[in-house]
Amino acid sequence: MDINMIIFAGLAIVMIVSALFAVTSSKIMRATTLLLFVLFGTAGLYFMLHYNFLGAVQITVYAGGIVVLFIFAILLIGKGSVDVTQTSIRRYLAGMATALTGMALTIYLILNTGFASDKFTASGVEMKELGMALMGTDKFNYILPFEAMSILLLACTVGAIMIARKK
């Protein structure tokens, strides 16, 4: 095994364990912190694939922005120490059956439609061209999604403040 496989296995184990503990945790703050580990692991995978821009966006937008916003809203509301209600075993089994059915359907479709073949190759886009597309305001540029994300984050923050003020 080379160093890349060791790093990948380490990141995968951290992400899987953190994700499992995040969805089964009864404490909201603990689940949010574990979500942060999953998002950092995803950024690590992007960096391993040499997608440095996506890794940086993953850390700044998701790990840095969304999780901090979750923590801010939880602390602002003051419900960080309240236990989350546990679901019944019947709902747990129904959720597990739904997830396994979705996974089986996805694997079936990928294998039988030729989606997993070697049709996809790197396009070799220059960094300057990518930067201009992300920051441009023309028809096929990406400034609008970033602005929409900032408005969404602002709406979440205002909503958290309004919920906290009602109490």
C-alpha positions, -999 to +999 in steps of 0.1 A: +000+000+000+013+034-009+008+066+011-022+077-009-041+045-001-033+049+036-045+085+037-076+076+017-084+047+041-078+070+071-101+097+057-128+071+048-127+056+082-130+090+099-158+101+076-178+068+080-174+067+118-182+104+122-213+101+099-226+071+118-221+088+152-236+121+139-269+105+128-272+083+159-261+109+185-287+122+209-270+155+215-274+182+188-240+199+194-222+166+192-239+157+160-230+191+145-194+187+156-193+152+140-207+167+108-178+191+108-154+161+108-173+145+078-170+178+059-133+181+066-128+145+054-146+154+022-123+183+017-093+160+023-106+137-005-109+167-028-073+177-020-061+141-026-077+143-061-059+176-067-092+196-068-078+223-047-105+248-055-133+224-045-114+215-013-111+252-004-147+258-011-157+227+010-137+241+040-148+277+037-185+274+026-196+241+042-172+234+071-166+271+079-199+286+070-228+262+073-216+243+104-207+276+122-242+288+113-257+256+127-238+260+159-247+297+161-284+289+157-283+261+182-265+283+208-287+313+200-319+293+206-304+278+237-313+242+230-278+227+227-281+205+257-316+191+250-316+154+240-330+146+206-360+122+208-351+086+199-370+070+171-388+037+174-373+006+161-400+004+135-391+037+120-354+029+122-360-004+102-382+015+077-354+041+071-328+014+068-349-005+042-355+027+022-318+035+023-308+000+012-334+000-016-321+034-028-285+022-027-294-010-047-313+010-073-284+034-077-259+006-081-281-012-106-286+019-127-249+028-127-239-007-138-266-012-164-266+021-181-229+023-190-225+053-167-194+038-150-174+034-182-143+053-192-162+080-211-152+107-187-118+123-190-102+154-175-110+185-196-078+204-188-095+237-181-070+265-173-071+280-139-076+316-153-106+304-173-121+287-143-116+318-122-132+340-148-162+317-151-167+316-113-165+354-108-180+365-141-215+380-144-223+367-179-249+341-188-228+310-181-208+324-151-212+316-114-215+348-094-253+343-091-250+310-071-226+326-046-249+355-042-279+332-037-259+312-011-251+345+008-288+354+008-297+319+021-272+322+049-285+356+058-321+343+058-310+314+081-293+338+105-323+361+106-346+332+111-325+319+140-325+353+157-363+356+153-369+322+168-346+331+197-364+364+203-398+347+206-387+329+237 
